[in-house]
Amino acid sequence: MLVRGLVASVCCVVLVNSCGSDDCACASREENRHVEFSCYEESACPSLNIRCDSGDCPVGKNGDRGWQIDDNAALACVLQRLHDQQPGLLRWEFTGYNPPGYERVGYELVISEDGRALFSRYHVEDLGGEQDPVTIHELTSPEEFQACLDATELGDRVRCLLNPVGAQLNMCLEGGYIDYIL
């Protein structure tokens, strides 16, 4: 099945569910909008929302409640797919309250069949934010994710999702401002 996508005002054609990391065709971004990955229509795992209060959290703190997640099965799914380097789209968000408003940092990663990953991160405060570039990376070793799967403390498990990829190999799309008011 063919899908047309818009990449910086240039039309391209990509195959759905067939994503190679060399051509960057899977990712597209309209001006002031969030990156979209067309290779996979939905995330391979359920939605994962992480709230935290430790110093290594990328967003505002969660008071004194510690690390929290909405769905333990979603966390296990994401970590297992990263460990197995199984192709597909993965998404998760760290959320928090950062006075005067709401803040979130989202991660999107497309594991391709060639053992690499398309990766992007975004940071949103209230109605706007920044989208990082979409980059191609080597995947982190399965051994590192095995330690995450074996960890008993929630904080040790979710910290693995802060830096889920290895060395950057290429850049596909530049980042930029995200405007949720438009």
Backbone as a chain_set.jsonl record, in Angstrom:
{"seq": "MLVRGLVASVCCVVLVNSCGSDDCACASREENRHVEFSCYEESACPSLNIRCDSGDCPVGKNGDRGWQIDDNAALACVLQRLHDQQPGLLRWEFTGYNPPGYERVGYELVISEDGRALFSRYHVEDLGGEQDPVTIHELTSPEEFQACLDATELGDRVRCLLNPVGAQLNMCLEGGYIDYIL", "coords": {"N": [[0.843, -1.175, 0.0], [0.629, 2.158, -0.891], [1.56, 5.343, 0.388], [1.265, 8.822, 0.414], [3.446, 11.406, 1.477], [4.272, 14.567, 2.972], [7.206, 16.33, 2.839], [8.913, 18.93, 3.877], [7.735, 20.559, 1.843], [8.13, 18.956, -0.374], [7.052, 16.302, -2.272], [6.835, 12.897, -1.53], [7.024, 9.306, -1.838], [6.273, 6.58, 0.177], [6.548, 3.258, 1.468], [4.104, 1.741, 3.411], [4.629, 0.203, 6.518], [7.154, -0.652, 5.831], [10.092, 0.193, 6.517], [13.123, 1.615, 6.021], [16.165, 2.753, 7.41], [17.983, 4.229, 5.977], [17.03, 5.992, 4.002], [15.385, 7.942, 5.081], [12.755, 8.436, 4.428], [10.547, 7.813, 5.894], [9.899, 9.755, 7.773], [8.239, 12.87, 8.235], [7.58, 16.407, 8.304], [5.567, 19.135, 8.757], [5.715, 22.737, 8.629], [5.983, 24.238, 11.821], [4.766, 22.105, 13.068], [4.356, 18.834, 14.541], [6.566, 16.014, 14.146], [5.779, 13.392, 11.904], [5.583, 9.896, 11.509], [5.406, 7.835, 8.867], [5.77, 5.169, 8.278], [4.719, 3.318, 10.011], [1.462, 2.956, 11.143], [0.528, 3.126, 13.744], [1.6, 3.058, 17.203], [3.63, 0.362, 18.368], [3.278, -0.466, 20.943], [1.143, -0.014, 23.847], [0.04, 3.294, 24.933], [2.405, 5.172, 26.794], [2.91, 6.932, 29.643], [4.969, 8.748, 31.676], [5.652, 9.898, 34.89], [7.659, 11.846, 37.062], [10.021, 12.565, 39.783], [12.684, 12.85, 40.19], [16.136, 13.997, 39.928], [17.084, 13.386, 37.373], [14.999, 13.515, 35.632], [13.435, 14.633, 32.645], [11.506, 16.63, 32.694], [9.26, 18.909, 34.483], [8.905, 18.423, 38.011], [7.248, 15.851, 39.953], [6.213, 16.471, 42.45], [6.44, 14.94, 45.62], [5.887, 12.349, 45.042], [7.311, 10.418, 43.667], [8.49, 8.226, 40.987], [6.063, 7.476, 38.531], [3.836, 5.543, 36.539], [1.321, 5.023, 34.026], [0.695, 2.526, 33.039], [1.901, -0.553, 33.537], [2.236, -2.707, 31.793], [2.592, -1.434, 29.341], [5.094, -0.186, 29.686], [6.704, -2.485, 29.994], [6.326, -3.605, 27.461], [7.509, -1.652, 25.709], [10.199, -1.677, 26.639], [10.848, -4.388, 26.142], [10.588, -4.578, 23.34], [12.591, -2.793, 22.57], [14.8, -4.154, 23.607], [14.674, -6.539, 22.082], [15.039, -5.475, 19.617], [13.023, -5.184, 17.766], [11.331, -4.452, 14.791], [9.341, -1.497, 14.351], [7.166, 1.2, 15.463], [7.701, 3.131, 18.321], [6.481, 4.942, 21.123], [6.706, 7.265, 23.826], [6.082, 9.315, 26.727], [7.365, 11.721, 29.002], [5.883, 13.417, 31.581], [4.977, 16.394, 33.387], [4.474, 18.896, 35.933], [5.376, 22.117, 35.564], [5.714, 24.976, 36.968], [4.705, 27.948, 35.363], [2.919, 26.05, 34.261], [1.957, 23.103, 32.357], [4.095, 20.466, 31.29], [5.826, 18.459, 28.884], [7.899, 15.844, 27.621], [8.444, 14.119, 24.804], [9.198, 11.01, 23.227], [9.991, 9.444, 20.195], [10.492, 6.619, 18.276], [11.546, 4.732, 15.594], [12.159, 1.551, 14.935], [14.026, -0.004, 12.552], [14.185, -2.547, 9.976], [16.824, -2.992, 9.386], [18.25, -2.86, 11.704], [18.74, -0.37, 12.781], [17.686, 2.9, 13.983], [15.202, 5.39, 13.507], [14.918, 8.445, 15.116], [13.415, 10.783, 17.322], [12.821, 13.562, 19.467], [10.633, 15.581, 21.413], [9.802, 18.642, 23.07], [7.442, 20.109, 25.001], [5.76, 22.852, 26.343], [2.865, 23.768, 27.744], [1.208, 25.258, 25.177], [3.04, 25.194, 23.095], [6.336, 24.429, 21.74], [9.467, 22.69, 21.198], [10.691, 20.711, 18.554], [12.999, 18.201, 18.25], [15.648, 17.4, 15.876], [15.046, 14.803, 13.423], [16.752, 11.887, 13.536], [19.096, 9.333, 12.5], [20.11, 6.442, 14.151], [22.369, 4.08, 15.685], [21.215, 1.191, 17.396], [20.858, 0.858, 20.941], [22.606, -1.61, 22.834], [21.232, -4.938, 23.258], [21.871, -6.039, 25.746], [22.03, -3.876, 27.529], [19.343, -3.136, 27.682], [18.357, -5.464, 28.761], [19.197, -5.333, 31.398], [17.526, -3.272, 32.205], [15.024, -4.476, 31.938], [15.29, -6.405, 33.9], [15.439, -4.935, 36.228], [14.11, -4.014, 39.41], [13.165, -1.708, 40.583], [11.048, 0.959, 39.722], [12.026, 3.483, 38.866], [14.604, 2.808, 37.939], [13.943, 1.314, 35.732], [12.516, 3.089, 34.005], [14.422, 5.073, 33.566], [16.015, 4.034, 31.601], [14.784, 4.752, 29.299], [15.451, 7.33, 28.786], [17.751, 7.735, 27.241], [17.613, 6.089, 24.669], [18.951, 5.247, 22.376], [21.915, 4.499, 20.422], [24.953, 5.596, 18.916], [24.747, 8.462, 16.787], [24.093, 8.408, 13.327], [23.227, 9.788, 11.087], [21.361, 12.693, 9.926], [17.961, 13.276, 9.35], [15.714, 15.078, 9.208], [15.437, 18.529, 9.998], [14.913, 20.008, 13.214], [12.56, 22.077, 15.018], [10.255, 24.754, 15.863], [7.195, 23.984, 17.554], [3.808, 24.576, 17.259], [0.918, 24.557, 18.965], [-1.314, 26.077, 18.859], [-2.074, 26.834, 16.326]], "CA": [[0.0, 0.0, 0.0], [1.433, 3.368, -0.99], [1.062, 6.516, 1.096], [2.003, 10.035, 0.063], [3.763, 12.239, 2.628], [4.837, 15.867, 2.654], [8.463, 16.583, 3.53], [9.428, 20.262, 3.539], [7.131, 20.965, 0.569], [8.509, 18.042, -1.443], [6.244, 15.1, -2.15], [7.584, 11.642, -1.652], [6.208, 8.114, -1.693], [6.902, 5.597, 1.055], [5.773, 2.046, 1.66], [3.648, 1.555, 4.769], [5.174, -0.969, 7.199], [8.44, -1.026, 5.267], [10.869, 1.382, 6.835], [14.563, 1.515, 6.086], [16.661, 3.974, 8.036], [18.931, 4.937, 5.13], [16.458, 6.998, 3.117], [14.665, 8.938, 5.879], [11.448, 8.706, 3.836], [9.493, 7.514, 6.859], [9.596, 10.917, 8.61], [7.878, 14.121, 7.588], [7.221, 17.451, 9.259], [5.113, 20.408, 8.223], [6.19, 23.859, 9.429], [5.352, 24.455, 13.127], [4.015, 20.919, 13.473], [5.05, 17.686, 15.1], [7.015, 15.018, 13.168], [4.936, 12.219, 11.702], [6.274, 8.74, 10.944], [4.414, 7.178, 8.022], [6.064, 3.744, 8.064], [3.83, 2.538, 10.863], [0.299, 3.787, 11.409], [0.345, 3.306, 15.176], [2.676, 2.559, 18.048], [3.617, -1.083, 18.597], [2.939, -0.683, 22.346], [0.161, 0.947, 24.368], [0.524, 4.604, 25.35], [3.194, 5.148, 28.029], [3.078, 8.242, 30.24], [5.844, 8.606, 32.841], [5.778, 11.078, 35.746], [8.835, 11.609, 37.898], [10.436, 13.64, 40.675], [14.128, 12.771, 40.45], [16.97, 14.965, 39.23], [17.363, 13.027, 35.986], [13.769, 13.604, 34.861], [13.557, 15.727, 31.68], [10.402, 17.592, 32.811], [8.946, 19.364, 35.831], [8.844, 17.341, 38.992], [5.953, 15.31, 40.322], [6.095, 16.571, 43.899], [7.185, 13.909, 46.353], [5.22, 11.066, 44.777], [8.205, 9.472, 43.021], [8.204, 7.825, 39.612], [4.754, 6.865, 38.334], [3.429, 5.268, 35.157], [-0.091, 4.664, 33.909], [0.479, 1.168, 32.548], [3.103, -1.384, 33.648], [2.364, -3.533, 30.583], [3.131, -0.574, 28.282], [6.525, -0.063, 29.945], [7.315, -3.781, 29.67], [6.282, -3.748, 26.005], [8.525, -0.783, 25.104], [11.535, -2.194, 26.975], [11.063, -5.67, 25.46], [10.81, -4.328, 21.906], [13.935, -2.209, 22.448], [15.735, -5.257, 23.85], [14.629, -7.479, 20.958], [15.272, -4.688, 18.407], [11.927, -5.592, 16.9], [10.875, -3.303, 13.996], [8.059, -0.867, 14.666], [7.151, 2.536, 16.042], [7.512, 3.201, 19.77], [6.293, 6.299, 21.638], [6.462, 7.438, 25.251], [6.2, 10.696, 27.167], [7.577, 12.123, 30.383], [5.045, 14.589, 31.811], [5.102, 16.985, 34.711], [3.992, 20.255, 36.147], [6.501, 23.037, 35.691], [5.022, 26.267, 37.087], [3.273, 28.078, 35.631], [2.05, 25.186, 33.466], [2.164, 21.686, 32.066], [5.28, 20.226, 30.459], [6.037, 17.054, 28.498], [8.975, 15.518, 26.701], [8.052, 12.89, 24.139], [10.191, 10.271, 22.455], [9.463, 8.61, 19.13], [11.59, 5.828, 17.753], [11.146, 3.714, 14.627], [13.191, 0.529, 14.753], [13.912, -0.507, 11.19], [14.595, -3.931, 9.778], [18.278, -3.084, 9.258], [18.871, -2.776, 13.016], [18.978, 1.012, 13.178], [16.457, 3.547, 14.424], [14.876, 6.799, 13.322], [14.653, 8.898, 16.481], [13.171, 12.195, 17.562], [12.308, 13.933, 20.791], [10.023, 16.901, 21.432], [9.626, 19.239, 24.39], [6.294, 20.995, 24.905], [5.247, 23.498, 27.54], [1.541, 24.308, 27.45], [0.717, 25.215, 23.799], [4.103, 25.259, 22.099], [7.57, 23.777, 22.167], [10.511, 22.427, 20.216], [10.873, 19.372, 18.009], [14.385, 17.92, 17.909], [15.797, 16.807, 14.542], [14.876, 13.363, 13.26], [18.092, 11.382, 13.267], [19.283, 7.886, 12.403], [21.042, 5.996, 15.194], [22.536, 2.671, 16.024], [20.425, 0.851, 18.571], [21.576, 0.482, 22.158], [22.756, -3.074, 22.871], [20.205, -5.671, 23.996], [22.315, -6.267, 27.126], [21.645, -2.72, 28.344], [17.91, -3.204, 27.936], [18.099, -6.603, 29.645], [19.334, -4.806, 32.762], [16.304, -2.501, 32.471], [13.937, -5.44, 32.122], [15.517, -7.119, 35.158], [15.393, -4.014, 37.371], [12.886, -4.098, 40.209], [12.71, -0.353, 40.89], [10.455, 1.634, 38.577], [12.94, 4.523, 38.397], [15.686, 2.182, 37.167], [13.389, 0.851, 34.456], [12.173, 4.191, 33.109], [15.634, 5.823, 33.199], [16.513, 3.433, 30.366], [14.108, 5.381, 28.168], [15.969, 8.688, 28.611], [18.731, 7.676, 26.14], [17.348, 4.748, 24.155], [19.668, 4.932, 21.14], [23.37, 4.619, 20.424], [25.605, 6.655, 18.135], [24.024, 9.057, 15.66], [24.711, 8.111, 12.048], [22.792, 10.726, 10.055], [20.197, 13.5, 10.259], [16.949, 13.223, 8.291], [14.941, 16.32, 9.179], [15.771, 19.495, 11.03], [13.888, 20.264, 14.211], [12.013, 23.424, 14.972], [9.189, 25.141, 16.771], [5.888, 23.334, 17.454], [2.765, 25.506, 17.686], [-0.345, 23.855, 19.112], [-2.412, 27.025, 18.742], [-2.485, 26.873, 14.916]], "C": [[0.885, 1.234, 0.0], [0.753, 4.513, -0.264], [1.889, 7.704, 0.666], [2.218, 10.847, 1.323], [4.394, 13.532, 2.181], [6.084, 16.071, 3.488], [8.998, 17.913, 3.036], [9.013, 20.687, 2.131], [7.558, 20.113, -0.616], [7.729, 16.756, -1.251], [7.1, 13.858, -2.331], [6.609, 10.484, -1.477], [6.972, 7.136, -0.819], [5.992, 4.38, 1.147], [5.392, 1.92, 3.124], [4.179, 0.214, 5.288], [6.447, -1.5, 6.547], [9.361, 0.171, 5.432], [12.342, 1.032, 6.9], [15.12, 2.812, 6.624], [17.59, 4.76, 7.132], [18.305, 6.085, 4.353], [15.652, 8.081, 3.828], [13.256, 9.202, 5.379], [10.304, 8.487, 4.813], [9.045, 8.752, 7.625], [9.242, 12.133, 7.767], [7.455, 15.127, 8.649], [6.789, 18.689, 8.499], [5.579, 21.513, 9.162], [5.321, 24.042, 10.677], [4.52, 23.271, 13.609], [4.96, 19.829, 13.951], [5.473, 16.729, 13.978], [6.0, 13.879, 13.098], [5.774, 11.127, 11.048], [5.257, 7.907, 10.181], [4.653, 5.687, 7.827], [5.134, 2.835, 8.854], [2.679, 3.44, 11.275], [0.074, 4.023, 12.891], [1.503, 2.677, 15.939], [2.517, 1.06, 18.279], [3.213, -1.438, 20.025], [1.875, 0.314, 22.783], [0.84, 2.25, 24.805], [1.246, 4.513, 26.698], [3.442, 6.579, 28.47], [3.837, 8.062, 31.549], [5.887, 9.936, 33.585], [6.897, 10.805, 36.749], [9.152, 12.798, 38.791], [11.942, 13.653, 40.915], [14.888, 13.779, 39.599], [17.233, 14.629, 37.777], [16.105, 13.007, 35.112], [13.86, 14.787, 33.904], [12.464, 16.792, 31.774], [10.25, 18.045, 34.255], [8.675, 18.198, 36.764], [7.418, 17.012, 39.403], [5.779, 15.378, 41.843], [6.943, 15.519, 44.582], [6.601, 12.519, 46.127], [6.121, 10.038, 44.102], [7.814, 9.189, 41.583], [6.837, 7.165, 39.564], [4.545, 6.618, 36.846], [1.968, 4.858, 35.166], [-0.296, 3.18, 33.654], [1.792, 0.38, 32.59], [3.32, -2.237, 32.403], [2.943, -2.715, 29.426], [4.637, -0.4, 28.453], [7.244, -1.363, 29.587], [7.372, -3.989, 28.16], [7.381, -2.926, 25.346], [9.921, -1.333, 25.388], [11.834, -3.504, 26.254], [11.337, -5.47, 23.974], [12.174, -3.683, 21.665], [14.999, -3.291, 22.642], [15.833, -6.172, 22.638], [14.955, -6.805, 19.625], [14.266, -5.064, 17.332], [11.397, -4.377, 16.129], [9.488, -2.806, 14.399], [8.268, 0.506, 15.261], [6.887, 2.441, 17.541], [7.401, 4.662, 20.182], [6.139, 6.25, 23.147], [6.688, 8.896, 25.609], [6.511, 10.767, 28.658], [6.743, 13.385, 30.566], [5.24, 15.101, 33.224], [4.532, 18.377, 34.745], [5.2, 21.129, 36.406], [5.918, 24.447, 35.745], [5.578, 27.276, 36.1], [2.393, 27.093, 34.889], [2.524, 23.757, 33.337], [3.342, 21.522, 31.114], [5.353, 18.744, 30.109], [7.209, 16.959, 27.535], [8.63, 14.153, 26.119], [9.181, 12.308, 23.312], [9.456, 9.446, 21.414], [10.637, 7.919, 18.456], [11.016, 4.79, 16.802], [12.327, 2.767, 14.457], [12.987, -0.063, 13.369], [14.455, -1.929, 11.098], [16.101, -4.089, 9.654], [18.999, -2.88, 10.588], [19.268, -1.374, 13.448], [17.646, 1.629, 13.594], [16.382, 4.989, 13.949], [14.425, 7.294, 14.688], [14.385, 10.39, 16.511], [12.585, 12.378, 18.953], [11.69, 15.328, 20.668], [9.808, 17.343, 22.87], [8.532, 20.291, 24.272], [5.967, 21.553, 26.283], [3.957, 24.191, 27.145], [1.214, 24.167, 25.961], [1.794, 25.302, 22.732], [5.352, 24.575, 22.61], [8.535, 23.605, 21.019], [10.531, 20.953, 19.831], [12.355, 19.215, 17.696], [14.463, 17.394, 16.48], [15.446, 15.312, 14.569], [16.226, 12.838, 12.796], [18.078, 9.857, 13.152], [20.369, 7.499, 13.401], [21.255, 4.493, 15.123], [21.646, 2.415, 17.232], [21.338, 0.536, 19.755], [21.579, -1.038, 22.25], [21.627, -3.733, 23.675], [20.588, -5.904, 25.463], [21.917, -5.115, 28.039], [20.153, -2.752, 28.655], [17.54, -4.425, 28.769], [18.206, -6.167, 31.098], [18.098, -4.0, 33.153], [15.119, -3.429, 32.727], [14.057, -6.161, 33.463], [15.38, -6.238, 36.388], [14.058, -4.129, 38.097], [12.326, -2.724, 40.559], [12.201, 0.328, 39.622], [11.385, 2.697, 38.003], [14.074, 3.959, 37.56], [15.195, 1.716, 35.806], [13.132, 2.012, 33.503], [13.385, 5.047, 32.736], [16.253, 5.288, 31.904], [15.914, 4.097, 29.129], [14.566, 6.821, 27.933], [16.95, 8.769, 27.443], [18.65, 6.305, 25.482], [18.149, 4.339, 22.927], [21.167, 5.124, 21.32], [23.829, 5.779, 19.548], [24.726, 7.152, 16.986], [24.806, 8.824, 14.381], [24.395, 9.154, 10.979], [21.648, 11.565, 10.592], [19.244, 13.486, 9.07], [16.223, 14.544, 8.119], [15.419, 17.242, 10.282], [14.61, 19.623, 12.003], [13.337, 21.661, 14.055], [10.881, 23.606, 15.952], [7.919, 24.35, 16.484], [4.866, 24.323, 18.0], [1.449, 24.758, 17.744], [-1.55, 24.782, 19.07], [-2.954, 27.046, 17.319], [-3.519, 25.824, 14.591]], "O": [[1.8, 1.339, 0.816], [-0.47, 4.644, -0.293], [3.111, 7.596, 0.564], [1.314, 10.978, 2.148], [4.997, 13.586, 1.109], [6.03, 15.993, 4.715], [9.48, 18.015, 1.908], [9.843, 21.121, 1.332], [7.361, 20.519, -1.761], [7.749, 16.18, -0.164], [7.977, 13.805, -3.193], [5.487, 10.681, -1.012], [8.158, 6.888, -1.034], [4.786, 4.486, 0.923], [6.26, 1.984, 3.995], [4.174, -0.783, 4.567], [6.777, -2.676, 6.7], [9.4, 1.057, 4.578], [12.76, 0.239, 7.744], [14.589, 3.879, 6.318], [17.963, 5.878, 7.486], [18.989, 7.069, 4.068], [15.274, 9.064, 3.191], [12.609, 10.127, 5.87], [9.189, 8.945, 4.563], [7.906, 8.796, 8.089], [9.855, 12.395, 6.732], [7.029, 14.758, 9.744], [7.547, 19.231, 7.694], [5.812, 21.27, 10.346], [4.093, 24.007, 10.604], [3.658, 23.431, 14.473], [6.177, 19.901, 13.787], [4.79, 16.65, 12.957], [5.44, 13.465, 14.113], [6.573, 11.395, 10.15], [4.346, 7.336, 10.78], [3.802, 5.005, 7.256], [4.805, 1.73, 8.422], [2.901, 4.57, 11.711], [-0.522, 5.035, 13.262], [2.273, 1.88, 15.402], [1.399, 0.553, 18.374], [2.845, -2.581, 20.296], [1.717, 1.366, 22.164], [2.052, 2.295, 25.017], [0.764, 3.864, 27.627], [4.099, 7.35, 27.771], [3.405, 7.314, 32.426], [6.131, 10.981, 32.981], [7.061, 9.681, 37.223], [8.631, 13.896, 38.593], [12.421, 14.401, 41.767], [14.336, 14.347, 38.657], [17.58, 15.523, 37.005], [16.147, 12.533, 33.977], [14.321, 15.855, 34.306], [12.486, 17.76, 31.014], [11.002, 17.627, 35.136], [8.263, 17.121, 36.333], [6.502, 17.812, 39.215], [5.255, 14.444, 42.45], [8.061, 15.246, 44.146], [6.805, 11.617, 46.939], [5.725, 8.879, 43.977], [6.921, 9.831, 41.03], [6.488, 6.385, 40.45], [5.014, 7.382, 36.003], [1.443, 4.404, 36.182], [-1.338, 2.627, 34.007], [2.687, 0.615, 31.778], [4.46, -2.466, 31.999], [3.703, -3.246, 28.617], [5.38, -0.461, 27.473], [8.291, -1.33, 28.939], [8.366, -4.496, 27.641], [8.115, -3.446, 24.505], [10.739, -1.444, 24.474], [12.96, -3.712, 25.8], [12.219, -6.119, 23.412], [12.838, -3.986, 20.675], [15.989, -3.327, 21.911], [16.928, -6.539, 22.213], [15.129, -7.485, 18.614], [14.604, -5.236, 16.161], [11.048, -3.371, 16.746], [8.597, -3.584, 14.738], [9.395, 0.923, 15.528], [5.963, 1.753, 17.975], [8.122, 5.519, 19.669], [5.529, 5.33, 23.692], [7.384, 9.624, 24.901], [5.997, 9.987, 29.46], [6.878, 14.329, 29.788], [5.614, 14.359, 34.133], [4.159, 18.951, 33.722], [5.953, 20.906, 37.354], [5.655, 25.052, 34.706], [6.793, 27.445, 36.008], [1.177, 27.287, 34.884], [3.367, 23.277, 34.095], [3.553, 22.354, 30.231], [4.996, 17.884, 30.913], [7.47, 17.868, 26.747], [8.535, 13.161, 26.841], [10.013, 13.035, 22.769], [8.432, 8.827, 21.703], [11.638, 8.548, 18.112], [10.102, 4.051, 17.165], [13.363, 3.139, 13.906], [11.908, -0.562, 13.049], [15.094, -2.434, 12.021], [16.616, -5.198, 9.801], [20.222, -2.741, 10.612], [20.051, -1.211, 14.384], [16.608, 0.967, 13.562], [17.373, 5.719, 13.983], [13.629, 6.629, 15.351], [15.041, 11.166, 15.816], [11.955, 11.487, 19.522], [12.177, 16.159, 19.901], [9.652, 16.519, 23.77], [8.679, 21.259, 23.526], [5.907, 20.815, 27.266], [3.957, 25.094, 26.308], [0.96, 23.05, 25.51], [1.471, 25.47, 21.557], [5.424, 24.186, 23.776], [8.438, 24.283, 19.996], [10.402, 20.07, 20.679], [12.912, 20.018, 16.949], [13.445, 16.981, 15.923], [15.54, 14.655, 15.606], [16.77, 13.291, 11.789], [17.168, 9.188, 13.642], [21.413, 8.145, 13.482], [20.44, 3.748, 14.58], [21.36, 3.332, 18.002], [22.441, 0.017, 19.588], [20.641, -1.685, 21.784], [21.129, -3.162, 24.645], [19.713, -5.958, 26.327], [21.515, -5.333, 29.182], [19.745, -2.429, 29.77], [16.499, -4.419, 29.427], [17.403, -6.58, 31.935], [17.671, -4.041, 34.307], [14.314, -3.189, 33.627], [13.049, -6.489, 34.089], [15.217, -6.756, 37.493], [13.012, -4.318, 37.475], [11.127, -2.595, 40.809], [12.849, 0.275, 38.577], [11.52, 2.806, 36.784], [14.468, 4.571, 36.567], [15.95, 1.724, 34.834], [13.486, 1.939, 32.326], [13.375, 5.687, 31.685], [16.941, 6.022, 31.195], [16.477, 4.01, 28.038], [14.118, 7.464, 26.983], [16.975, 9.771, 26.729], [19.511, 5.454, 25.706], [18.041, 3.198, 22.477], [21.624, 5.811, 22.234], [23.164, 6.811, 19.461], [24.058, 6.371, 16.308], [26.022, 9.012, 14.34], [25.196, 9.38, 10.072], [21.028, 11.206, 11.593], [19.663, 13.661, 7.925], [16.128, 15.068, 7.009], [15.767, 16.79, 11.373], [13.459, 19.373, 11.645], [13.617, 22.346, 13.071], [10.588, 22.729, 16.764], [7.597, 24.074, 15.328], [5.046, 24.853, 19.096], [0.911, 24.363, 16.71], [-2.685, 24.331, 19.228], [-4.15, 27.25, 17.113], [-3.965, 25.73, 13.448]]}, "num_chains": 1, "name": "protein.A"}
